[in-house]
Structure formats: structure tokens, C-alpha cells
Amino acid sequence: MTVEAIRSKLLDGIPHGFLGRRGGVSKGPCAGLNAGFGSGDDPAAVAENRRRAVEAVAPGRRLVSVYQIHSAIAVPVSEPWGDDARPEADALVTNRPGLALGIVTADCTPVLLADRHAGVIGAAHAGWKGAVGGVLEATIAEMEKLGARREAIAAAVGPTIARKSYEVDEGFLRRFVDIDPSSEHFFSGGREDHYQFDLEGFVLSRLAAAGVTKVEALGLDTYSDPDRFYSYRRATHRNEPNYGRQISIIALP
């Protein structure tokens, strides 16, 4: 099966892609293009999947990723580091050609960013913890240090768990409302004492509040499309022993 790279029209001309599970070599619960080192998958299969992902999106580039910890930490990349030397962070930025920035997700929101005029790109892993903690704002700030202007940044929001698939409890809602009462509108009613959370909408609101106005959301639900995407929550609901991670990649032309 051919590797599927989903692209944003907003980032036309910038090598990038949101990849799902199609076109990989992994077997079992992680079957497909699993790019997650922490998935318990065969490391050789993960390495091959990552190689295929880069070739599908940005041939010849060197993939750089981080050890993701659901933080608000964004790091600049001036030269590649080995997979065993990945810093703990949840976003990367660079102005160096030849590098491909990659982040992995399995329901959390991948965001790829570019100021094409300044030649600066970024990739962010925005789960709810990172999003509410400021990972997108940190990514934009690091891009500005390299010469980007936030009014010129274009951001593509990739496959993530949709509101209809993301049930949360009262305590989860309160975490958000205690920080910002206006965030309550990202929660809609569900069964008793539960709500449906719009993570994609929340991420879009954080980008807008940060001054990024050129934004495209792909509107793809990881949970409800098991043939195309990995999903932590779906694997949990199915009592599966493990789950894969999809990778999102961006590089300079």
C-alpha cells in the first residue's frame, strides 16, 4: 500500500504532510506506518516507517524529532541529533534547509507552521495539556527568534480526535474553565456529568489569540477512522494491547 501524505492547501510549496497508518511495514496492533518509538513496536519497523514517511514528504531531508512529554516546550533545531539524543519537548522550529521536522500523535493535534518569506518552519504536538499550557505560543515565539513574523505564519491543523469522539468528565472541563471561563464553549453536553470536548476548535482559538490568522483545519477525526489513523482512545476502548503513532512532517523547500 502506498504511503498516504495528507496535505494542506495553505502550505502549498512547502514540503509537508500529515501521515496516517497507510503504507507502512508494522504488524499487529500497530499495523501500518507506525512512527512511534514508544509504541512497543519493532524498532526496525518504526525506523523503516519513518524513512518511508520522509521519502513521501521531503525526500533527501534528515528527520529530526523530540521526546514528547505533553509540555509547552519548543526547541530550535540547527543541526540533526540522533534518535537516542532527542530532547524532551513538544515542538521544533528551524530555518535550516535539509532538515525535516517531525512530531507524532495518536489523537492529539499536530500543527505544522511556516513563514515562507522568512524561511522558518515549525511543528507542534498539541494535546490538551500542551495546548492549554502554551505549546503553540512557545512555537510561534521560537519561530520569531529565527526571523518569522506571526502575521505571516501559516498554520495547518492535522488529523485529531473530534468533538463527537472526545468525551470528558466534569473535572476535565473545570481545568479549562478555571484558567479561562470563555473556554466553556468548547464543551457541549453529553451523557450525565460528561461533555464532548472540541480539541481542534480549542487549538484554532489558541492560534487566533496568538495572532496567527492564516489557518487551515483539515477536520479529520483520528478516532472514527481506524483504517486511516491511529487513536489512543480507540485502542483503550477496544482493550488493545498497544497503539501506533502517526507522524506529521514539514521541511523547507
Disulfide bonds with the S-S distance in Angstrom:
none
